[in-house]
Amino acid sequence: VVIKSDLKISMDVVETKIKDLEGVLDAAVVPYVNGDELGDTIAFVVIDKSARETVTVQDFASELSFAETPVKVVVLNELPRMNNGKVDYRALEKEAEKI
């Protein structure tokens, strides 16, 4: 959960909404500490290249509220996973710090 504009935003809910978009195969949302505002997030997505070539923040605008919309979207070939198969959020947070 992050707090943005005095609203509690569940990153799990945002991930689910992003995964429901056509052409998105997988998604993970992490806090974006380099953002302009406390509570900014960044979305890492895996897309079906046969369905679409790119994903932008604007693609999320109709599905997410302003506070839920990530400030950046990064397309990956696959999300990093731990040995147990779960998404490695720590690796994604480190990657977000570099952006």
N, C-alpha and C positions, 0 to 999 in steps of 0.2 A: 504494500500500500504506500502511495506517495500522496502528499498533500499539495494541491495546486489551486491557487485562487480560493483558499479556505474550503476546498472540497476534498474529500477522501476519494482517491482514485485507485481502484483495485487493478493492478497490472494483469492479474489472471483474467478478469472480465475483458479488458482491452485485448489481450491475446486471443481470446475466444472470438471476439468480434472480428479481428483481423483474419483469423483462420477461416472464418465463414465467407470471406470475400472470394469471388471467382478468381481462380488462377493462383491463389496462395496455398501452398502445400504445408507450410509450417511457419510458426512465428514465436518470437520471444521478445518481451519488453523489459527493459531495465532502466533504472534511474540514469539520467544524463547530467552528471555533475558539472560539465563544462557549459551547460545551458545558461541562458540569460536569467532564468527564473527558477526559484526553488520549486521542485516538483516536476520539472521537465523530464521527459522520457525519450528513449530512442528505441525504435523497433528494428529487430533483425528478422528478416523474412527469407523464406525459401519459396521461389515461385516456379510454376510450371511454364517453362520457356516456350512450349508450344501454344500456350494460351495467351501469354503476354510477354513482352520483353522487359518492361520496367514496372516498378511500383513507386509511387510518390506519396508524399504526405496528403496531397489533394485527393488521392484515391480513397482515403479514410474519412474525408470530411463529411460525407453523407451518412456514414455509419456510426461515427463517434461524435461525442460532444466536443466542444472546443477544449475543455480541460482534459479530456481523454486522449486527444490527438497527439501523437508523438511529434517532437520537433524535427526529428530526422528519421529516415528509413534507410537501412543498409541491406542490400540484397546479397545473400550468401548462397553458395552451392549446397551447403548443409549446415545445420546448427551443431556447435560442438557438444559432444555428449560425454558423460562420465562413464565409468566401467559398468554401472548398473543400467545404462541406457537413458537416464534422465538428462535433460538439458543442463549443460554446465553454465549456470548463470554467472558464476565468478569469472569465467573466461570471457563472457560477453561484457561484463562490467569493466574488465581491464581493457577490452577492445574499445568500449565506449569512451574511456578516459583518453584514448589516443586521438579521438576524432575531434 
